[in-house]
Amino acid sequence: MPEGFERVSERLERVCLSGRDACLESREAGGIGRVGPGQGQVYRILYAITTEARFVMKVAVLGAGAIGAYVGAALCRADVEVHLIARGPHLAAMRRDGVRVLSPRGDFTAAPQVTDDPAEVGEADYVFLGLKAHSYATAGPLLKPLLGADTAVVAAQNGIPWWYFHGLKGHQLEGTRIEAVDPGGSVSEVLDVERAIGCVVYCSTVIERPGVIRHLEGTRFSLGEPEGGISERCVRLSEAMIAGGLKAPVEPNLRDDIWIKLMGNVAFNPLSALTRATMAQICEHDDTRELVATMMTEAIEIARATGCEPRISVEKRIDGAHRVGHHKTSMLQDLEAGKSLEIDAIIGAVVELAELTGVGAPALKHVHAAVGLLNRIGANA
């Protein structure tokens, strides 16, 4: 039986997948997807019996904002031991009343443990990072008390992760450090790549008021190892997230999924900050829609140069963004709130990859220059 489950019924002994390929549940449905020959024995209890198993797992959420608190609340529904690390009025409200989630899928309240001091939490099985990518380099003192010998760190960030070229077997850039997201090695010094689990988030939430999370859409958190494949630690986390009501497919090549999401982020985020427009407005204006298509096309070329293949067309990606409607991107929300913009991981690293691979990306470079200046002078300058 995989670590993380306790047998509570003799019936569980009869649940065993054969050695042939078996689909535990399609990724589209949020399951772990297909396991290869022989892996069925390793992951044999995985999905069919979650109603009679409980998860023996400790998860710390570092940065329990809108996404982090939502994930933590969902994991509480799977009886996971959850610790939220937050600050300010949001911390006080969650300590007092728990986390209240308002969702079209059904409202619920969870009661995780809440603190502002990671030392009170101690070592966890998983640390879910709810921080912006540009905060990773300074997160060392907060992370240290949470890390045991086998603790995995789930980096749920937008854009290109610091570990991107780690384990990219056979590629000429394998092991290359990306300066935009790991300046001077400051992030890899804090976040050991061997601990890292990648996470692509397809979920929109906001803090409606302290302690109250408004879930707008999406529940998918795609997981994957930097070196690829299907690992037991990813499967174990996936199962807990699924039991909590989330979709959590484990992808054997998460980089493809990173690029599918990044096609939208790399275009819509900076353009929304520069124009103050919603995603729908950008799509409905012919000139900006054309610019989005150009930026996405350049991003696909860069992805292919690093051995990836985003499995979606430019038009389909734009149409999907248009259907989201008059949504403000996270970068525009940060701009309006007077916060630093998450430029480096979303577009700066993409421009750096273009230079490393020899891909010409004039539209991306020009937009990067403009939004970089905006970030330096501030929204109200």
N, C-alpha and C positions, 0 to 999 in steps of 0.2 A: 504494500500500500504506500503511495507517495507520501512523503513527509508533509504534514500540514492537515491530515485528515485523521479522525478517530472513528474506528468502526463502532457503530451503535446498534447494529442489527446483523444477525448471521446471514441475512439476505445479501449483504454486500459482498460476501465471499463468492457469490455466484455470478457477480458482474465482472467479466473479464473479456477484453477485446482480443481478437485473434491476432496473429503476427502479420496477416496481410494488411494492406492499406485499409484504414478505417476512418471514416469522416465522423468525428464526434459531434460536430455541428458546423454548418457552413460559416465562413467568415462573415458573409452578408448578414447572417442571423446573430452574429456576435460571438460565435464559439471560437475554439482554438484552431479550427481548421483541420487540415489533413495531417495525419502522422504517418511516418514511413514504416516500412516493414520492420517488425520486431519492436517498434516503440510502443505498440499497444500494451505489451506486458509492463512497461515502465510506468505508463500513465493509465493504469487499468480501471481506476475507479472514477475517472475524471468528471463526467458530466451527468450521467444518467441518474445518479443517486444523491444529488445535492440536497434533496429534501430530508435525507436521513443522515447527513454528515455535518459536522461543524468544523470550522477552520481554526486551527491552533496557530495563530499568526499575530504578530505585533507590527503595526504600521504607524510610523510617525509622519505627519504631514508638516513639512517645513514651509511656512508661507501659506497659511490656511485662509486665503482670500476667497474669491468667488468660485474658482475651479477647485482649489484645494479643500475647502470646507464641504463642497458638494461631493467630491470623491470620498472624503472621510465619512460623511453621513451615509453614503451608499454602502460603504464597507461595514459600517455598524449594523446594517440590516442583515449582513452575512455572519454576524456574531464575531467579527474580527475585533481584536483589541486595538482601538484607534486612539492616537494622541494627536491633537491639533496644536500647532505652535503658532501663535498669532500675537497681536498687540493692540493696544488702544481700545476704543469703545466696542469694536467687534469682538475682541477677546473677552471683555467684561460681560457682554450680552450672551456669548456662548457659554461662559462659565455659569451664568445664572439660569439660562433657559434652554440650553442645548442649541442645536442647529435646526432651524425650521426651514424646510425646503418647500417652495411653492412651484408646482410643475404641472403642465398639461397632462402628464402621465400619472398624476396623483400626488397630493400634498402629504408630507410626513415630517416627523420630528425625530431626531437622533440625539443621543446623549454620549458623545465621545468624551474622553478626558481632555481638558484644555489647559494650556499653560503658556507662559512667555519665556520659560526657562528650559532649554533642551536637557539640561543636567537632571531635571526632575523626571524626564522620560527614560533616560538610559538607552541601552543598546536595543535596536529594533531589527526585525527581519527585513523590512523594506522601509526606505525613506522616500516619500513622494515629494518632489520639489515643486512647490507652487510659486516659486520665485521667477522673476523675469531673468532671462539669460544673462543680461549685463550685470546681475547681482551675484552670479555664481562665484566670481573670483574672491569676493569678500565674505563668503558664507562659511569659511573654514571653522571659525570658533563655534558657530552654531551647529555645524555638522558633527564635529569631533565627538561629543558625548553620545551621539546616536549610532555610531559605527562600531559594530562588532566584527569579528573575523570574517563572517559570511554575509554581512549586510549588503543588500543590493540598493542602489540609488536609482530611482525612476525619474528621469529627466523629461518632464512634460513641457517642453519648450517649443516656441515657434521658431521656424527657420532651420538653418544648418547647425547641427550640434557640434560641439568641440571634438567629439570622437569620430567625426565623419570618415576619415581615412584610416582609422584603426581597423585592422582585420579585413581590409579590402584586398583580398588575396589576388596576386598577379597583376595588380594595377601599378603603373609606374609611380604613382603618387602615394602608394601605401605607406602609412606612418607619417605623412606630412602634417605638420601643425598648421592650422588655419589661424592666421594672426588676428583676423577680425573677431573671432569668437574665443580665442585662447591667447590673448596678447602676452607675449613673453613667457608663455607656458603657465600663466597665473591660474588658469582654470584647471588644467590637468594636474597641477600641483595639489589642488584642493580636492578635486574629484578624480579619483583613480579610475581610469577607463575600464579596468577589470570589474569594477562594481556596477558599471553603468548598464541600465536597461533603457532603451529608447522608447519614447511614447509620443504618438501623433494624436492630438486631441481634436475630435470633431464634436464639440459640445460648446454651447453658449450659455453662460450664466452671468448674473450680476448680483452684487450685494444690494438688495432693496433697502435695507436698513441694517444696523448692526445685529448680527446673529440670524438674519433672514436672507436666504439665498433664493433668488428668482431664476428658475431653470427655464430657458427660452426654447432651446431646441437641441437635438443631438445627444446621444449617450455613448458614442463610440470612442474608445481609447485604444488605439492599435499599439501593440507591444512588440518589441523585437530586440534581439541581441546585436551589438555592433558587429560581431563576427558572423552573423547569420545563423540559420538553423533554428530548431525548436528546442529550447532548454527547459529543464524541469522547473527552474525558478520562475521563468516566464509563465509556464503553464499553471503553476501553483497560484500565482498572482491573478492570472486571467480567470481561473475558476472562482476565486473569491469575489472578484469584481462582477462576474456574471451572476453569482448568487445574490449580490447586492443590487441587481437590477440594471447593471451597465452592460454594454457590449464591449468586449475586450479580446478581439482576435489576436493571436500570436502570428506575426508575419515572418516567414523565413528570410525575406529581404525587405527590411523596413525602409531602406533608402528610397525605394520606388514610391512608397506611401508618403515619405517626407516630401518628395518632389511634387506629388499630386496636390498636397495642401499648399506647398510653397508657391506653386504656379499662381494661386490666388493671392497669397500674402505678399509676394514680392511685387505685385502690380497694384492691388487695391489698397494695401496699407499706406505706402508712401503717397500715392495719388490722392487718397482721401485726406491725408494730413495737409497736403499742399493746396487742395481745393476746398476743403471743409465739406466735401460732398459725401453723401451716402453711397453705398454700393449700387443701389438701383439708379441713382442719378448719374453715376459714372458710366454705367452700362447703357443708359438711354441717350447719352450725348454722343453723337457719331464720332467726333474727334477723339474723345477720351476712350471710347470703346475700342477704336483702332489702335490707340497707344497701348491699352491693356493687352490686346492681341499680339502686338509686336513684342512687348516685354515677356509675355508667356512663351512665345516662340523662341526667343533668345534663351529663356530658362530651360526649355526642353533640350536645346542644343548643348547647353552646359551639362545638364544631367546625363545626356548620352555620352559626353566626353569623359564622364567619371564612371561609365559602365552601367548607368541606370536607364530605365525606360518607363516614364510615367504613362500609365495605362488609361489615358483620357485625352480627347482632342481639345484643342484650344476653344472651339466654339461651345462644346459641351461644358467645359469648365466655366466659361463666361456665363452661359445660360443658367448654370447652377447658382452662381453668385447673384445673378439678377433675381432669381426666385426668392432669395433671402429677403429682398425688399429694401426698405429704407433703414438699413442697419448701419450704425457707425462702427467702423473697424476699431480694434483695440488701440491702434496707433493714434487715430483721431480722438478717441476718448482720453488717452494719455495727454495729448496735446491740449485739449480743453481743460484738463485737470492740472495743467502746469507741471506735469511729470516729464522726466527724460524719456525720449522715444527709443523703442527697441529696434534700432536701425541696423546694428552690426550683424545680428544673426539673420535678420529677415532679408536685407538687400546687400549689406556690406560684404558678407561672406560669399554671396553669389557672384558679386563683381570680382572678388578675389579668386574664386574658382575659375571664372572666365579667363583671368590673366594666367593662372597656373596651367590651364589646358589649352591656351592659345585660341580661345573662341572670342570672336568679336561680338561685343554686346553694347552697342552705342546707346540704345534707349535706356537700358538698365544703368549704365554709367552716368548718363546725364541726369536721370531722376535721382540717383543716389547722391550726386553732388548737390542737387537742389534741396532735398530733404535733410541732408547733413547740415547745410547752412541754416535751414529753419530750426533744427534742433539746437544749434549753437546760439542763435540770437533769441530764441524763445518765441512763444506764440504771440506775445503782446508787444514785441519790439516794434 
